[in-house]
Each structure stands twice: as C-alpha cells, then as structure tokens.
Amino acid sequence: MPEFHLVSEEDIRSGKTTDIYFENIMEIFNKKGVGNENVVAEFTASSLPDEWRWGVFAGLDEVLCLLEGKNVDIYALPEGTVFRHQDTEGVNTPVMFIEGSYKKFCIYETPILGLICHPSGVATKSARVKKAAKSCDVMSFGIRRMHPGIAPVIDRAAYIGGCDSVSCIAGAEEVGIEPKGTMPHALSIIFGDPKKAYKAFDDVLSKDIARIALVDTYYDETIESFMAAEAMGENLYGIRLDTPTSRRGNLKKIAQEIKWELKCRGVDARIIASGGINEYTIPELRKAGVDGFGVGTTISNADTIDFSMDIVEMDGKPSAKRGKFSEKKQAYRCPECMTYKTKLWNKEDIPVCKCGNKMVPMLQKFMENGKILDDYPSALDLKTNVTNQLQKLEADWFND
C-alpha cells in the first residue's frame, strides 16, 4: 500500500538517516578497539552558492536536539548569525565544532550536515530577498514546491532569515505566528466570475483576514482590480499580481498602471507581486510601487550551503586531511563591518579589524557533556537578530 516516505524522530536519533559507511566504520572501531579518541570536528563551507558573499547560519537547534545526551561539547555561531565563509586571509570560517569521543557522534555526521546545510541556504536566500525588499512585506509561499514533511523546517528558516509571514499552517505554528495568504485562482474559477469570488471572500471570512484579491484569472489585471474594489469596497486591503509568464508583459508597468488607476478612483490598495520573484527582480518592482511580495520557490528551493565536517584535532594534537587547517579555532567578527578572522583557539591575541574595531569571538558553547546549556531563543528573537545584522552589510550588498 502507498504510504508517506517519512522517517520518525527515533529513526534520526538511531542513525537510520546516516550513510552506511559510518555504520560500517563503527563496526571496525568496536572490533579493533579504536574510535574513542577525543577529536575536534569542525564545520566549514569552502564556498557559498551563486557567489553569495555571506550566509545566515541556521539549524543549530535541531543539532542540539539530536546530540543531547551524547556526552559531547558543541561550540557554534548562534543561530541566525550572518557569516562569511572565509576570513580576510582565505581561511575557512568555522561555524560550529563538536568536541568529544569520535564514536559518540560518528554516525550522526550525515544528519547533522543535513540539519544545517538546507536551513542555512533557505535562511540566507530569505535574508537576501528581505534585504532587497526593504520595508516591503515578504510572504513565504514556497512550501508547495517541496516535500510537505519538511514544511515547518523551510518556513522556520525562511522566517528567521527575514520573511514577515508564512502561508503554511504548520510552519506558522512552528514559529509562533498566524499564517497569512491571499486567495487561489480556483475561487474565481469555481464561481465563474472574479467579482462573485471577491464578494464571497469578503462575506464569509473573518474580518481579521486581510482582503487581498488575486486579479489575473480571466480578465485584464486592471479590470479585475476594479471588480475587487467594487465587491469588497473599503475592506479591500490589497491586489495580488500572479500573472503567468506567457501573458505577463512588463509586470512593473502593470503594477504602476493598477496603482494609478485605483488611486484615480479613490481606492488605496496595496500591490502584492508573486510568481518568479527573487532578490534581483524585487528592486525595480519596489520602485514601481509594489508594496509586498509573495516569494515561493526561490526561497524554499534555495541552494544549500555546502558545509562539510572535518576532524582537525585528535587527542590535543593537530590532525586534518589535506586542504584543511588543523586545530580548534575561534571565529572573530568585526561588530561594525562584519569582517571575519579565524584564529587558533585561546592561542592568539584577539584581532583588531582593519577598520579599527576590536573583533568579537563568535563561537559560543551550546552543549557541555551532552547537556544543552541555555534556553533557546524564540524564532522571533532569531529573526530580529538577523534583521539587525543585515542593516550593517554594505549598501552594494549583491557584490559586497
């Protein structure tokens, strides 16, 4: 019989989602009496997708959940930290390291990477979109493009990165907010008349749901906007444009025309654009008067950040494979220009940034001997922290 292809939390904790070779080497360790060596396993990214110059670290909460009780220590950037993948001298920036007997966490390398790679990519893309949108609202619409089993993961990362709201019910519950959306084309199709659909929307739904009318089902977008204004009256909150690419023309001009024509008729409605929206298309639409953006696949299907885990120290001695830098390290960041500098752990002076500011150590201890040390911040607190950091990035942020 068909069934959902999902694993349980117990499957993840027991190691069923790891690569088989980690289970194989555990058998070797046990028979040969090795693997108990104390190691430092470092997580870094040698590059970022699409020439991104910075990323947003996400997923730490689930790593702590996975390794709780495993008698290891975890140091990491706080979740929601904006990081550079390399410092000023080209040394990879450690975003996290695990210290302890290798056998205690060997089989978890694969799921740990999955817990931070995908959410960090989503959070970073969300942050880029929100930075491009500035004060305009950004709604996360992308869960329909991904497996529903990970919808809360996607929406949590999108919210932390900067999205103002999410459309998924489970995702909104995950971050403690109310889900938000507009309306589907199906409503106009079922009623056979956009105006009747708008009227039904306004008549039936609770008044605390924003009346955002989708205006490109059957007729010209401006004509359907007039229909929405007539059907909903002063309750109309906004107009959503989701025009298909085959009929789109110039979305910027369409938005400008609708806003102008509604204003001429005394209607003050927000314009929400969706469909193929990303951080590169948003600036021009924002200048055209678009007030908000429904962003889907570009966030939910964001490139993952390709973190790797590498042993860099064993029993207190330098130990790393070729291409990696040995020993436990601290990542320092300038509090103003966000420049990073990687230094050996407790062996070197705290660096001073070229801009004159004393750098701050970013890797903090989150777990000691398998015990989570502090209460974890809320999603809203993490989002606020990301927003504050983004304000410090250079104006020319696409190429900073």
N, C-alpha and C positions, 0 to 999 in steps of 0.2 A: 504493500500500500504506500502511496506517496506520503511523505512527511516533511516537516521543516528540517533543513540541514543546519542545525544549530548544535553547539556544544553547551554543556552546563558549566556553572562556575566550578563544580567539582572536577570536571574534565580538565579545565585550565589549571587548577591547583595541582592535579595529579600528574601533569606533564603530558597529557594526550595531545596537546597542540604544539609540541616541540618537534624538531626534526629528528628523525630516527637515529642519526649518528650520535646525538647527545646521549640517548639511552644506551647505545652500544658502548660508548666510552665509559659510561658508569659501570657497566659490567666488567670492563677491563680494569678500572680503578679498584673495584671491590676484590677482584681475584689477584691483583698484583700488589695490593696494599698501598696504593698511591692515591692522590687526589685530595688529601687532607691539607695540603699546603695552603698557607694563608696568602691570598692574592688580592691585588687591586685590579679590578676590571673596569676599564674606562669606556665611556660612551661619547663618541665624537661623530661629526659629519665632515667628510673631506670636501664636500661641495654642497651647494644648495640648488634646487631646481630653477630652471629658466632664468639663470643669472641673478636670482634674488641676492641682495646684499645683506639681508638679515632674516632671521626666523623668529617664531614665537614657540617657546618650549611648552609642550602640553602632554598630558597623560601620566604625570607623576603619581597622581592619586591612585590609579589602578596598579602601578608598580608596587607601591607601598602595600596595597591590599593583597597582592599576590605573594609578597615575600614576608608578610607579617608572621612572626613566629619561627623564622628560618635561621635565627642566630647569625645575622649578618648586619653590617653597618651600611647605611646609604647616605651619601652626600650628593646633593643635586642643586641645580638652579631652582629657585622657587618656580612653581608652575605659573605660566604667564610671563616669564622673563623674555624680553627681547634680546637675542644673542647674535653675535657674528660667528660664522663657522670657523673663522681663523682670526688670529690676532694680528697685530701690526707687522709681525715678522714671519707670518705664514705658518705658525704653529696652530694645529687644530685646537679649537676651544672645547674643553671637556664640559659637557652639560650635566653629567652625572657619573659617579663611580660607586661600585659595590666593593666592599672590603670584607673578607672572611674566607673560611674554608671553601675551596672551589667546589667541592662535592655538594655543598649546601645549596648552591644555586645554578650548578652546571646545566641542568635540564631546562632551565627557565630562560635561557638566552633568547630563544626564538619568540616566545610570547612577550617577553619584556620589550624587545625591539618593536614588535607589532603594537604594543600599548603606547609607545611614544612616537613612532615614525608617522603613522597615519594621522592621529590627532594633531601633531605639531604641524603637518602640512596643511590641514584644514584650518587650524587657528591662524597660521601665517597668511593664508590666502584671504581669510576673513578680515584680518587686520589690514591687508593691502587694499581690499575693497572699501573698508570703512574709512581709511585714511584718504582715499580718493573721493569718497562721498562727502567728507567733511561733516557738516551739521545735518545733512540729509539722512533720513531714516533708511536703514538697510534691514530687509527681512530675509531670513534664510528659508528658501523654498526647495532645497535640493534633495530632500530625502527620497523622493520618488525615483531618483536615478541610482540609488544604492540599495543594498540588501536591507530589508526592514529590521533585521536582527541587530543592526548597529546604528539604527536611527538616533538613539539617545547619545551615543558616542559622538556622532557627527554634529548634532545640534549643540551639545555641550561645548565642543571645541570651537564651533562657529560663534557661539555666544561669547565665550571667553575672548576670542580674537577681536570681536568688535560688533557683531551683528546686534541690532537693537531688539530684535524679536525673532522667533522661530515659528514655523507653521505646524510642526508636529506636536501632537498632544503629549506623547511620551517624552519628547525632547524638552518641551516646556516644563513638564513636571520635574524633569531631571535638574533643571537649573532654577526652579522656583519662580517661574513667571507664567503669565497667561499666554496661551498660543494665539497667534494672530495670522489672519489671512484675508483674502478678498472674496472672490466667487469663481466658480468654474464656468467654462463655456457651456457645459451641459445644462445649466439652469436656463439659459436663453433658448437652447435647442429644445428642451422639453416643453417649455411654454410656447415655443414657436414664434416668440416676439420678445425682443430685448426689453421693451418698455414694461410689458407684463411681468417679466422676470425681476426687473428692478423694483417694481411695486410690491411683488410678493416678498422679496428680500426685506424691504422696509417694513412691511406689515407684520411679518411673522417673527423675525429675530429680535432678541433682546436689544434694548436701546444702547447698551454699553458696547455693542459690537459696531465697529466703525463701518459706515456705509461706503464701501469702495466698489465702484461699478466697473466691470470689465466691458470695454466698449469696442470690440473688434470682431464680434461673432458673425454678423450678417451684413452690416452696412458700413459706410464710411465712419471712421472713428469720431469725427466731429458730430455727425448726425446722431450716433448712439450716445454721445456725451450729452447732447440736448435732451434726448429721451430720458436719460438718467436724471438730469436736473428737473425735468417735468414730473417724473414719477416719484422722486424722493424729496423734492423741494429742499428746504433748509437742512434736512437731515443728511444730504449728500456730503460726504467727507472728502472723497477723492475719486479720481478717474484712473483706472489701470490700463496701460497700453501693453498688449502682448501680441502685437501684430506679427503674423508669420513672415518669415524672410521672403517668401515668394510674392508677398503683397506689400512689403514694408516700405520701400522707397527710402525716404530720409526720416528716420524716427525723430531726430532733433527738430525738423521742420513741423512734423505732425504735432509734437508736444507744444511747440510755440503757437501753432495755429489754434489748438484746442484751448490753451490757456487764454489766449487773446479773445477768442470768440465767446468763451464763458464769461470773461470779465466784462465784455461789452453788454452782456445780458444780466449783469449784476450777480453772477454766480462765482463764489470764491471756493474753488475746489482744488485740492492738491492733485498733482500729477505723479503717478507711480509707474515706472517703467520696468518691464521684465522681459525675459527672453534673450539669451545670449549676452547678458550684461556681465562686464568684468571691470577691473580697475583701469583698463585702458580706454574703455568706452564711456565710463561714468563722467569724467571731467567735462566733456563737451555737452552731454545731456544736462548736467547740473547747470551749466552756463545758459542753457536754453530754458531754464525754469522748472526742470523736473525736481520734484520735492522728495522723492523716495525711490527706492529700488528693491525689487524682488529678485534676489540672486539665487540661482539654483546650482546647476552642475559645476560651474566654475569654482564653487566653494566645496560642495560635497565630494566632487571628484578631483579635488586638488592633488597635485603631485605630492607624494610622501617625501618627507625629509629622510634621506638615506643614512640614518645613524648606523654605526657599527659598534660592537662590543669587543674590546681587545684587552687581554691581560698585559699590564705594563709594569707590574712589580710582583715578585714572589718571595715570600719569607723575608721581606725587607730589602731585597736586592733588585736592581734594575733588571727587567725582563720584558722584552717586547719583540714582536716579529718585525721583519723588515718593513720600512715605510712608516713605522710608528715611533713615537718618542716615549722612552721609558720613564718610569717612576710616577708616583702620585703627584698630582698637580692641583693648583688653585687657579681659578679663572677670575681675574680682576677686571673691573669695568669702570670707565670714567663716568661719574654721575651726570655729567653735562653733555658730552659729545658721543657717549655710548661706545667709545673705542674700547677694545678688549686687549688684555695682555695676559698670557699664560706663563706662570712661574712654578718652580718646584715647590712642593708643599712644605711650608714652615722652614725653608732653607734660604730664602732670599728676602731682601727688603721689599716692602710694599711699593709698587711702582708709582711714578708720577706721570700723568698723561702729558703729551706734548702741548696741550692747551693750558697746562699749569695746575690742573686739579689732581689731588691725591686720589688714586683709584681705590675702589671698594671690592673686597673679596665677595664673590657671588655664590660660590658653592657652600651650601649650608647643610648641617646634619639633620636628616629627617627620620632616620631609624638607627637605633643602637641595640645590638644583640637581638634583632628581630622585633623590637618594640618601637611602635610609632611614637615619636616624642611629643608632638603638639597637636592641638585641634587643627583640622584642615580648614583653610579659608573657604568661604562660600564662592559659588560661581560669580556672583555679582562683585565680590571683592577682587577676584582674579581679573575680571573684565575691566574694572576700574583701574587696576594696576597697569594693564596693557595700554589702556587709553592714555594714561599719564606718560608712559614711556614713549608712545608714538608721537606725542607732541614735541619730543626732543630730537626726533630724527630730522635730518636736513630737509629743506624745502624741496629740493630736487630729489625726492626720495626714490624715484624709479631708478636712478643711477647714482645714488649716494655712495 
